[in-house]
Amino acid sequence: MQVPFFNYPAIYAEDGDGYLDTIRGVLERGAFIMQKELADFEANLAAYLGCKHAIGVADGTAALIMALRASGIGSGDEVIVSSHTFIATAAAVHHVGAVPVIADCLPDSMIDPDSVRRMITPQTSAIMPTQLNGRTCDMTALSAIADEHDLLMVEDSCQALGARYDGTPAGLFGKVGSYSFYPAKTLGCFGDGGAVVTDDDEAAAFIRQLRDHGRGEGGKVTMFGHNGRLDNVQAAILDRKLARYDRAIGRRRAIASLYNERLKDVAELTLPPAPDADNVRFDIFQNYEIQAERRDDLRQFLAQNGVGTICQWGGWMLHQFDDLALRADAPYAEQMSKRYMMLPLHHLLTDDEINYVADKVIEFHR
Ligand SMILES: *Cc1c(COP(=O)(O)O)cnc(C)c1O
């Protein structure tokens, strides 16, 4: 059996004719930029999350940059991010003129609140937790730290659309939140895409202007903006996918349960918390990230048996990119970088495929 880590053609084939109809409709009307499909998708996304505004943007990184700008973060500010996140989190901080400072993570891959506390200086203006792998950080602890030190919260929720912590959707803990629709994301388009969400009318107006070259009423420019729009074809695809998104999340959670059930007795592995592990979090399982004592050998064995795996970020934690010279204190992340890997998980995988992967993982450890 072959179980590739991800299957892009299958994601298209799932609803190929439907996608082609949708795309043809947009093309025949010549409706390419800032048209009805974008407005529809934005309204449906806001309704799905129960927030006031969703604004489609070019990609997740653009969403992060605009969220930081709308939060007022810029030159002179330090922003604390996790060592275990995509480079885009820190790059967004850098590109608004602020300095990313790196905190450690915990065994569940989320940022470590105690480490965040240790990295605070008089220049710190925000915590930027990554809601990684579709899970949420300890938002109770992080919100308490933010309150205590008068810090803003700017989430990187690019991997966590639909995840919740104590009822609140990932992306809605700070004033402005961000998502990515990169093709391999839980809600992926057929190219690049992203969104910014907020309940704040002023921030929403600011971001609408920011994403369209800073142009406001009648094209009047009041600040330097970006070409940061979500194009209309991608918005139409996303709107189509959003209608069945909850079903895809349900399938992801079922696969995670099956993995946890099958692999829980393998002593050398650290598994992610199961979907029902606590009643505070609703995890959407963007990824199934494990830690393995003999990670590289396990990956090789799985590859020989047709199973694709990936180490997020190529196996580097943020502060291990030496050339960036980031200020960091993240010893656990360093250990983890030698042990972490992801097993295949997306909503089109069958139980047979998951059982095959689990069989091979168990066989390796026997
Ligand atoms: C995908 C992702 C982003 C944004 O990625 P884009 O490719 O710009 O859409 C940012 N942060 C994290 C953690 C991500 O996984």
Ligand as a Chemical Component Dictionary entry (heavy atoms), coordinates in Angstrom:
data_LIG
# 
_chem_comp.id                   LIG 
_chem_comp.type                 NON-POLYMER 
_chem_comp.pdbx_formal_charge   0 
_chem_comp.three_letter_code    LIG 
# 
loop_
_chem_comp_atom.comp_id 
_chem_comp_atom.atom_id 
_chem_comp_atom.alt_atom_id 
_chem_comp_atom.type_symbol 
_chem_comp_atom.charge 
_chem_comp_atom.model_Cartn_x 
_chem_comp_atom.model_Cartn_y 
_chem_comp_atom.model_Cartn_z 
_chem_comp_atom.pdbx_ordinal 
LIG C1 C1 C 0 0.697  28.238 6.665  1  
LIG C2 C2 C 0 1.178  29.049 7.790  2  
LIG C3 C3 C 0 1.328  30.442 7.721  3  
LIG C4 C4 C 0 1.037  31.277 6.486  4  
LIG O1 O1 O 0 1.376  30.695 5.332  5  
LIG P1 P1 P 0 1.055  31.263 3.870  6  
LIG O2 O2 O 0 1.790  30.306 3.022  7  
LIG O3 O3 O 0 1.591  32.637 3.824  8  
LIG O4 O4 O 0 -0.418 31.232 3.651  9  
LIG C5 C5 C 0 1.731  31.113 8.856  10 
LIG N1 N1 N 0 1.972  30.480 9.999  11 
LIG C6 C6 C 0 1.827  29.138 10.126 12 
LIG C7 C7 C 0 2.059  28.507 11.446 13 
LIG C8 C8 C 0 1.456  28.379 9.024  14 
LIG O5 O5 O 0 1.347  27.064 9.154  15 
# 
loop_
_chem_comp_bond.comp_id 
_chem_comp_bond.atom_id_1 
_chem_comp_bond.atom_id_2 
_chem_comp_bond.value_order 
_chem_comp_bond.pdbx_ordinal 
LIG C1 C2 SING 1  
LIG C2 C3 SING 2  
LIG C2 C8 DOUB 3  
LIG C3 C4 SING 4  
LIG C3 C5 DOUB 5  
LIG C4 O1 SING 6  
LIG O1 P1 SING 7  
LIG P1 O2 DOUB 8  
LIG P1 O3 SING 9  
LIG P1 O4 SING 10 
LIG C5 N1 SING 11 
LIG N1 C6 DOUB 12 
LIG C6 C7 SING 13 
LIG C6 C8 SING 14 
LIG C8 O5 SING 15 
# 
